[in-house]
Amino acid sequence: MEHAFWQSRWQNDQLGFHLPFVHPVLKRNLPGFGLAADARVFLPLCGKTLDIGWLLGQGYRVVGAELSEIAVAQLFAELGADPQPSEWAGGRCWRHGGLTVFQGDIFALTAAELGSVDLVYDRAALVALPPAMRPRYTEHVLALSAGAPQLLITFEYDPAEKDGPPFPVPQGELRRHYGQRYAITELSRKDVLQDSLNFREAGVTRFVEVAWRLDERRS
């Protein structure tokens, strides 16, 4: 999607994608990754998700990437944190305690700037992008994270019934993007249509949330 689309969503408070709770997929599956107590978790296109505060409360360090300055400002305000922004090539970098957020264009972010990553938690990034953008995004995440394991959430529904975002990402496409680098394991699958008012009103007949675990293949 164009930058202007997402900037407009935040400016107009059109935040149907923002969950008012910590995602159950994260709470249920994170222990299985066996992360060290001070592991660093990367959230691409993080918005102001409550998952960040939960991760910080578990003792993890968190680094996010987010286009909207409104989202980042609200994230830190809701955490009661007073960040000290600095400039980076793609925008502004906000830091406070164990949280760092690169606000600006994620494609301008480099692995050197991001630093080490122990887990990528992609809860709403891949599904926010139309098909034409997803190959570039997945290649970039691989380069940024050096193949760190991922906890990733996708959706499956009939695109003829509604256009995204969030967009459907079928299993075959996910494996095209990540299958050469990762062993891909389905963790859970649930029809969440009853929790998705916009999709129900649009006449979508099924809206399936799928959680995946991606582990780097060993030669």
Helices and strands as residue ranges (DSSP letters): H 3-11, H 24-29, G 30-33, E 40-44, H 50-57, E 61-66, H 69-78, E 86-88, E 91-96, E 99-104, G 106-108, H 111-114, E 119-122, G 126-128, G 131-133, H 134-145, E 150-156, H 171-178, E 182-191, G 193-195, H 197-201, E 208-216
